[in-house]
Amino acid sequence: MATIEDYDERPPGAPRTTFIQRHSALTRLTHWINVLCLSLLLMSGLQIFNAHPALYWGQYGADADPSWLSIEAVEEGDGFRGILRVGSLTVTTTGILGISGAGDDAAQRGFPSWLTIPSYQDLATGRRWHFFFAWLFVINGLVYTLYGVATGHFRRDLAPSAEEMSPRHLKQEIADHARLRFPKGEKARHYNVLQKLAYLAVIFVLLPLMLATGLTMSPGIDAGYPFLLDVFGGRQSARSIHFICAWSIVLFVILHVSMVILSGLWNNLRSMITGRYAIEIAGDDK
């Protein structure tokens, strides 16, 4: 990461602020395309899920089969109560899940209308949105992956070293993050090991699983590649894994955005828009 400019007006020995080029133009472009695609994939995916808001393991899934997760509306007095059921655990979610809205506006619905595309229940339209942005996401991901391999970005910036993977170093990184102690100076030029592991897990585990399970849910793909059903233990198992991966990515995004805000919102945002990232390095006398 090359230094591109310094602030020179400073007292002798004072810390010096310098800008580095932290993200390439292609990394920034693919990042923002990913933001768009993931947002619309989640919202259209929830629209698809609402058509049958329950998840199963195995090949089949119907109302009579036992589900491991469901979002339901159950009768209660003169009305209904929304519930989220995971295994034997049941949580009342009226107003958010199962039953959305209140009073005359209340409606039986898995996820609320403000979280889905389109906002009204329309499985066919939801699928069209989902498939379009899924393929855009795949193409964008392939471009980023080829770039990362060709330029050595993965090896240079994301592959953790043996020292970084040592239990002592990992323990220290976890403790620093828990105390919101973020890298300063020269250490801020590079990703820390927790960032590297999180990015690698998303890029090379969660996203490929999302793609593979998404393809497995397609009858057309199954006809040509029936082994996918065996790999994931059935279409309903693939649907469950797809759902779990999707919400794992949502959790990653929440943690990622939280760290961006806590470690310096403007500096991080600027680096992902212009590439310029400010760090402070030890002062020297000129």
C-alpha positions as CSV (number, residue, x, y, z in Angstrom):
1,M,0.0,0.0,0.0
2,A,1.8,3.1,-1.2
3,T,1.9,6.4,0.7
4,I,0.5,9.2,-1.4
5,E,0.8,12.4,0.7
6,D,1.7,13.7,4.1
7,Y,0.8,16.7,6.3
8,D,4.1,18.5,6.9
9,E,3.0,21.4,9.2
10,R,3.6,19.9,12.6
11,P,5.9,20.4,15.6
12,P,9.1,18.4,15.6
13,G,8.6,14.9,16.8
14,A,4.8,15.1,16.6
15,P,2.8,12.2,15.1
16,R,2.5,12.5,11.3
17,T,-0.7,11.8,9.4
18,T,-0.2,10.2,6.1
19,F,-2.6,8.8,3.5
20,I,-2.1,5.3,2.0
21,Q,-3.9,3.7,-0.9
22,R,-5.8,1.0,1.0
23,H,-8.2,-0.3,-1.7
24,S,-7.8,-0.6,-5.4
25,A,-10.4,0.8,-7.8
26,L,-11.7,-2.7,-8.7
27,T,-11.9,-3.7,-5.0
28,R,-14.0,-0.6,-4.3
29,L,-16.3,-1.1,-7.3
30,T,-16.9,-4.8,-6.6
31,H,-17.5,-3.9,-2.9
32,W,-20.3,-1.5,-3.7
33,I,-21.9,-3.8,-6.2
34,N,-21.9,-6.5,-3.5
35,V,-23.6,-4.1,-1.1
36,L,-26.4,-3.6,-3.7
37,C,-26.7,-7.3,-4.6
38,L,-26.7,-8.6,-1.1
39,S,-29.3,-6.1,0.0
40,L,-31.7,-7.0,-2.8
41,L,-30.9,-10.7,-2.6
42,L,-31.9,-10.7,1.1
43,M,-35.1,-8.8,0.5
44,S,-36.2,-10.9,-2.4
45,G,-35.1,-14.0,-0.6
46,L,-37.4,-13.2,2.3
47,Q,-40.2,-12.7,-0.2
48,I,-39.5,-16.2,-1.5
49,F,-39.3,-17.6,2.1
50,N,-42.7,-16.0,2.9
51,A,-44.4,-18.3,0.4
52,H,-43.8,-21.2,2.9
53,P,-42.2,-19.8,6.1
54,A,-40.8,-23.0,7.4
55,L,-37.5,-25.0,7.1
56,Y,-36.9,-28.7,7.0
57,W,-34.1,-31.2,6.8
58,G,-34.2,-33.9,4.1
59,Q,-35.8,-34.1,0.7
60,Y,-39.4,-33.2,1.4
61,G,-41.1,-30.3,3.1
62,A,-44.8,-29.8,3.5
63,D,-47.3,-28.8,6.2
64,A,-47.5,-32.3,7.6
65,D,-43.7,-32.7,7.9
66,P,-41.9,-31.6,11.1
67,S,-39.9,-28.4,10.6
68,W,-37.0,-27.2,12.6
69,L,-37.8,-23.5,12.1
70,S,-41.1,-21.8,11.3
71,I,-42.7,-18.4,11.5
72,E,-46.4,-18.9,12.2
73,A,-49.7,-17.2,13.1
74,V,-51.7,-19.0,15.7
75,E,-55.2,-18.2,16.8
76,E,-55.5,-16.4,20.1
77,G,-59.0,-15.3,21.3
78,D,-60.6,-13.3,18.5
79,G,-57.3,-12.7,16.7
80,F,-53.9,-14.2,15.9
81,R,-50.5,-14.2,17.5
82,G,-47.2,-14.3,15.6
83,I,-44.6,-16.8,16.7
84,L,-41.1,-17.8,15.8
85,R,-40.5,-21.5,16.5
86,V,-37.0,-23.0,16.5
87,G,-37.1,-26.6,17.5
88,S,-38.9,-26.7,20.8
89,L,-38.4,-23.0,21.5
90,T,-41.2,-20.7,20.8
91,V,-41.0,-16.9,20.9
92,T,-43.9,-14.4,20.5
93,T,-43.1,-12.1,17.6
94,T,-46.5,-10.4,16.9
95,G,-46.0,-7.1,15.0
96,I,-42.7,-8.3,13.5
97,L,-42.8,-11.9,12.4
98,G,-45.9,-14.1,11.7
99,I,-48.3,-11.2,12.3
100,S,-47.1,-7.9,10.9
101,G,-48.6,-4.5,11.6
102,A,-51.2,-3.7,14.2
103,G,-55.0,-3.3,14.5
104,D,-56.8,-3.2,11.1
105,D,-53.4,-3.2,9.3
106,A,-52.3,-6.5,10.9
107,A,-51.7,-9.3,8.4
108,Q,-50.4,-12.9,8.5
109,R,-47.0,-12.8,7.0
110,G,-43.6,-14.5,7.7
111,F,-41.3,-11.4,7.4
112,P,-42.9,-7.9,7.3
113,S,-43.5,-6.1,4.0
114,W,-40.8,-3.5,4.6
115,L,-38.2,-6.2,4.5
116,T,-39.3,-7.9,1.3
117,I,-39.2,-7.1,-2.5
118,P,-41.8,-6.6,-3.6
119,S,-43.5,-5.4,-0.4
120,Y,-46.7,-7.3,-1.3
121,Q,-46.8,-11.1,-1.5
122,D,-45.7,-12.2,-5.0
123,L,-43.6,-15.2,-5.3
124,A,-43.0,-15.0,-9.0
125,T,-41.7,-11.4,-8.9
126,G,-39.6,-12.2,-5.9
127,R,-37.9,-15.0,-7.8
128,R,-37.2,-12.7,-10.7
129,W,-35.6,-10.1,-8.5
130,H,-33.6,-12.9,-6.7
131,F,-32.3,-14.6,-9.8
132,F,-31.3,-11.4,-11.6
133,F,-29.2,-10.1,-8.6
134,A,-27.9,-13.6,-7.9
135,W,-26.3,-13.8,-11.3
136,L,-25.0,-10.2,-11.1
137,F,-23.5,-11.1,-7.7
138,V,-21.9,-14.3,-9.1
139,I,-20.3,-12.4,-12.0
140,N,-19.1,-9.6,-9.7
141,G,-17.6,-12.3,-7.4
142,L,-15.8,-14.0,-10.2
143,V,-14.3,-10.7,-11.3
144,Y,-13.1,-10.0,-7.8
145,T,-11.8,-13.6,-7.3
146,L,-9.8,-13.5,-10.6
147,Y,-8.4,-10.1,-9.7
148,G,-7.4,-11.3,-6.2
149,V,-5.6,-14.3,-7.6
150,A,-3.9,-12.5,-10.5
151,T,-2.6,-9.6,-8.4
152,G,-1.7,-11.6,-5.3
153,H,-4.3,-9.7,-3.3
154,F,-5.5,-12.8,-1.4
155,R,-2.0,-14.0,-0.7
156,R,-0.6,-10.6,0.2
157,D,-3.5,-9.0,2.1
158,L,-5.8,-11.8,3.3
159,A,-3.7,-14.9,4.0
160,P,-2.8,-14.9,7.7
161,S,0.8,-15.7,8.7
162,A,1.8,-18.5,11.0
163,E,2.6,-16.0,13.7
164,E,-0.8,-14.4,13.4
165,M,-2.5,-17.8,13.7
166,S,-0.6,-18.6,17.0
167,P,-3.0,-19.0,20.0
168,R,-1.2,-16.1,21.8
169,H,-1.7,-13.7,18.9
170,L,-5.3,-14.7,18.4
171,K,-6.0,-14.3,22.1
172,Q,-4.5,-10.8,22.0
173,E,-6.5,-9.8,18.9
174,I,-9.7,-11.0,20.5
175,A,-9.0,-9.1,23.7
176,D,-8.1,-5.9,21.8
177,H,-11.3,-6.1,19.8
178,A,-13.4,-6.7,22.9
179,R,-11.8,-3.5,24.4
180,L,-12.3,-1.6,21.1
181,R,-8.6,-1.1,20.8
182,F,-7.9,-0.8,17.1
183,P,-4.5,-0.9,15.3
184,K,-2.6,2.4,15.0
185,G,0.3,3.6,13.0
186,E,2.1,1.0,10.9
187,K,-0.2,-1.8,12.0
188,A,-3.2,0.1,10.5
189,R,-1.7,-0.4,7.1
190,H,-2.8,-4.0,7.1
191,Y,-5.8,-6.1,8.0
192,N,-5.6,-7.8,11.4
193,V,-6.0,-11.6,11.7
194,L,-9.6,-11.5,12.7
195,Q,-10.5,-9.4,9.7
196,K,-8.6,-11.8,7.5
197,L,-10.2,-14.9,8.9
198,A,-13.7,-13.3,8.6
199,Y,-13.2,-12.2,5.0
200,L,-11.8,-15.6,4.0
201,A,-14.7,-17.4,5.7
202,V,-17.2,-15.3,3.8
203,I,-15.4,-15.4,0.4
204,F,-14.4,-19.0,0.4
205,V,-17.0,-20.8,2.6
206,L,-20.3,-18.9,3.0
207,L,-20.7,-17.5,-0.5
208,P,-19.8,-20.7,-2.3
209,L,-22.2,-22.5,0.0
210,M,-24.9,-20.0,-0.8
211,L,-24.3,-20.5,-4.6
212,A,-24.2,-24.3,-4.4
213,T,-27.3,-24.6,-2.2
214,G,-29.2,-22.0,-4.4
215,L,-28.4,-24.1,-7.5
216,T,-29.5,-27.3,-5.6
217,M,-33.0,-25.8,-5.0
218,S,-33.5,-25.4,-8.8
219,P,-35.3,-28.4,-10.4
220,G,-33.7,-27.6,-13.7
221,I,-30.1,-27.7,-12.2
222,D,-31.0,-30.9,-10.3
223,A,-32.0,-32.6,-13.6
224,G,-28.6,-32.0,-15.0
225,Y,-26.6,-32.4,-11.8
226,P,-28.5,-34.8,-9.6
227,F,-25.5,-35.4,-7.3
228,L,-26.1,-32.0,-5.7
229,L,-29.1,-33.4,-3.9
230,D,-26.9,-36.1,-2.5
231,V,-24.2,-33.7,-1.5
232,F,-26.6,-31.6,0.6
233,G,-29.0,-34.3,1.7
234,G,-32.0,-33.2,-0.2
235,R,-33.6,-30.0,-1.5
236,Q,-35.0,-29.0,1.8
237,S,-31.7,-29.5,3.5
238,A,-30.2,-27.2,0.9
239,R,-32.9,-24.6,1.6
240,S,-32.1,-24.7,5.3
241,I,-28.3,-24.4,4.7
242,H,-29.0,-21.5,2.3
243,F,-31.1,-19.7,5.0
244,I,-28.4,-20.3,7.6
245,C,-25.7,-19.0,5.4
246,A,-27.8,-15.9,4.4
247,W,-28.3,-14.9,8.1
248,S,-24.6,-15.7,8.8
249,I,-23.7,-13.1,6.2
250,V,-26.2,-10.7,7.7
251,L,-24.5,-11.2,11.1
252,F,-21.1,-10.6,9.4
253,V,-22.3,-7.4,7.8
254,I,-23.7,-6.1,11.2
255,L,-20.4,-6.8,12.9
256,H,-18.5,-5.3,9.9
257,V,-20.5,-2.1,9.9
258,S,-20.2,-1.8,13.7
259,M,-16.4,-2.1,13.4
260,V,-16.3,0.4,10.6
261,I,-18.2,2.9,12.7
262,L,-16.3,2.3,15.9
263,S,-12.8,2.4,14.3
264,G,-13.5,5.6,12.4
265,L,-16.5,5.9,10.1
266,W,-15.3,8.7,7.8
267,N,-11.8,7.3,7.4
268,N,-13.1,3.8,6.5
269,L,-15.8,5.1,4.3
270,R,-13.4,7.4,2.4
271,S,-11.0,4.5,1.9
272,M,-13.8,2.5,0.2
273,I,-14.9,5.4,-2.0
274,T,-11.6,7.1,-2.9
275,G,-9.1,4.5,-1.7
276,R,-7.4,7.0,0.6
277,Y,-6.9,5.9,4.2
278,A,-5.4,8.1,6.9
279,I,-2.9,6.7,9.5
280,E,-0.8,8.3,12.1
281,I,2.9,7.3,12.2
282,A,5.5,8.2,14.8
283,G,6.9,11.7,14.4
284,D,10.4,12.4,13.2
285,D,12.5,15.5,13.2
286,K,13.2,17.0,9.8
